[in-house]
């Protein structure tokens, strides 16, 4: 798909666009809507970066810095596994105080304490941070991740790929080319990852389309992305100072266009944490097929205003999906169906 063709999709009437996206998602998945039982663990909010959209890192709008110990992280994962969680999703701030070995010792401790849990950890931004800080190649960091038990990579750090915008909203963070290169290297190891896009801040529709097409090109090359996650910018406690979020029509159009442009990525996730449960369910009619998971506890988006801190129960997740007219399907982290 070419840039102009993709951009013109925004000119379509919402329900026509949704019907086109829904046709693709149903060809992939029928009436299934996926979720998993997962536990988000955010080990620290002390960060060397100063992303303007972030309400999570410790700064003057969030004056409560913290660091979890390796024992606390492992215990949290073990307790989540006992409650039925199949995944530990571990991402955090870029904290120089912890040291290089801390990360990999933490991952190994999680796998020892919760041997049956899938460990999704280390965004490409975190990989680049460790590489730059400790003078390692991307390959060396990725190999250490695998050796310490990391099973797949999450989607974070992509934000928006346009470098001019990155200089405005997250200067100093991983460059877009490096984000893509890290995921390509991960895929070459036979590992899966997810991709994301932060939208609804100062970007334009053209920036979103450019971002999607770069992901499409990498997926054509590697086939390593399981899912794409359009992440809605949260307006509270950050330095972009944008008062209003996008309206539902623009959000649903963006999700539908994501499904159409990324027709080579199997899953489009409507991340309920940022969208709300209600809008995430509506998005299943506009190309999405996944709600993410139960989460148990969420710190990053909730710090910026999302009502997601305590997660949801599996029963509620299944009931909501079924009441919306879909078939709820529990999955593992790489989309094998559990039930």
Buried (B, 14 or more C-beta within 10 A) or exposed (E): BEEEEBBEBBEBEBEEBBBBBBEBBEEBBEBBBBBBBBBBBBBBBBBBBEBBBBBBBBBEBBEEBEBBEBEBBBBBBBBBBEEEBBBBBBBBBBBEEBEBEBBBBBBBBBBEBBEEBBBBBBBBBBBBBBBEEEEBEBEEBBBBBBEBBBBBBBBBBBBBBBEEBBEBBBEBBBEBEBBBBBBBBBBEEEBBBBBBBBBBBBBEBBBBBBBBBBBBEBBEEBEBBBBBBBBBBBBEBBBBEBEEBBEBEBBBBBBBBBBBBBBEBBBBBBBBBBBBBEBBBBBBBBBBBBBBBBBBBBBBBBBBBBEBEEBBEBEEBBEBBEEBEBEBBBBBBBBEEEE
